[in-house]
Amino acid sequence: MFQVKELDDKNGVKDDVVGRIVRAKNQHAIVECSDANINTPLSEAGSKPLVIVGLCNLHNVCRS
């Protein structure tokens, strides 16, 4: 998610109420994406429990 934050910073997304919504949407888009082979970040995490927990937590935060 650090890369998403870097890109948002580079694109001038502010850290106000609207900016935080935009940042959350951008992070959620990464969690919900898939590549040409329909691999998702969760499937690519494999057996790395901390990555899986982080993706699930981010998904839940973005949905609320």
C-alpha positions as a Markdown table, in Angstrom:
| # | Residue | x | y | z |
|---|---|---|---|---|
| 1 | Met | 0.0 | 0.0 | 0.0 |
| 2 | Phe | 3.0 | 2.3 | 0.3 |
| 3 | Gln | 3.1 | 2.6 | -3.5 |
| 4 | Val | -0.5 | 3.8 | -3.5 |
| 5 | Lys | 0.3 | 6.4 | -0.9 |
| 6 | Glu | 3.4 | 7.5 | -2.8 |
| 7 | Leu | 1.3 | 7.9 | -6.0 |
| 8 | Asp | -1.4 | 9.8 | -4.1 |
| 9 | Asp | 1.2 | 12.1 | -2.7 |
| 10 | Lys | 2.8 | 12.6 | -6.1 |
| 11 | Asn | -0.7 | 13.4 | -7.6 |
| 12 | Gly | -1.4 | 16.0 | -4.9 |
| 13 | Val | -4.2 | 14.1 | -3.1 |
| 14 | Lys | -4.7 | 16.2 | 0.1 |
| 15 | Asp | -5.0 | 14.8 | 3.6 |
| 16 | Asp | -8.3 | 16.4 | 4.3 |
| 17 | Val | -11.7 | 14.7 | 4.5 |
| 18 | Val | -12.2 | 14.4 | 0.8 |
| 19 | Gly | -8.5 | 13.4 | 0.2 |
| 20 | Arg | -8.8 | 10.6 | 2.8 |
| 21 | Ile | -11.8 | 9.3 | 1.0 |
| 22 | Val | -9.9 | 9.4 | -2.3 |
| 23 | Arg | -6.9 | 7.6 | -0.7 |
| 24 | Ala | -9.2 | 4.9 | 0.7 |
| 25 | Lys | -10.8 | 4.4 | -2.7 |
| 26 | Asn | -7.4 | 4.1 | -4.3 |
| 27 | Gln | -6.2 | 1.5 | -1.8 |
| 28 | His | -9.5 | -0.4 | -2.1 |
| 29 | Ala | -9.1 | -0.5 | -5.9 |
| 30 | Ile | -5.7 | -2.2 | -5.4 |
| 31 | Val | -7.2 | -4.8 | -3.1 |
| 32 | Glu | -10.1 | -5.5 | -5.5 |
| 33 | Cys | -8.0 | -5.7 | -8.6 |
| 34 | Ser | -6.9 | -8.7 | -10.7 |
| 35 | Asp | -4.4 | -9.3 | -13.4 |
| 36 | Ala | -4.9 | -10.8 | -16.9 |
| 37 | Asn | -4.9 | -14.3 | -15.3 |
| 38 | Ile | -7.5 | -13.3 | -12.7 |
| 39 | Asn | -4.9 | -13.4 | -9.9 |
| 40 | Thr | -5.9 | -11.1 | -7.0 |
| 41 | Pro | -3.6 | -9.7 | -4.3 |
| 42 | Leu | -5.1 | -12.1 | -1.9 |
| 43 | Ser | -4.4 | -15.1 | -4.1 |
| 44 | Glu | -0.9 | -13.8 | -4.6 |
| 45 | Ala | -0.3 | -13.5 | -0.9 |
| 46 | Gly | -0.2 | -17.3 | -0.7 |
| 47 | Ser | 0.7 | -18.5 | 2.7 |
| 48 | Lys | 1.9 | -15.1 | 4.1 |
| 49 | Pro | -0.6 | -14.6 | 7.0 |
| 50 | Leu | 0.4 | -11.0 | 7.8 |
| 51 | Val | -0.2 | -10.0 | 4.2 |
| 52 | Ile | -3.6 | -11.8 | 4.2 |
| 53 | Val | -4.6 | -10.1 | 7.4 |
| 54 | Gly | -3.5 | -6.7 | 6.2 |
| 55 | Leu | -5.5 | -7.1 | 2.9 |
| 56 | Cys | -8.6 | -8.2 | 4.8 |
| 57 | Asn | -8.3 | -5.4 | 7.3 |
| 58 | Leu | -7.9 | -2.8 | 4.5 |
| 59 | His | -10.8 | -4.3 | 2.6 |
| 60 | Asn | -13.0 | -4.1 | 5.7 |
| 61 | Val | -11.9 | -0.5 | 6.5 |
| 62 | Cys | -12.6 | 0.6 | 2.9 |
| 63 | Arg | -16.1 | -0.9 | 2.9 |
| 64 | Ser | -17.2 | 0.8 | 6.1 |
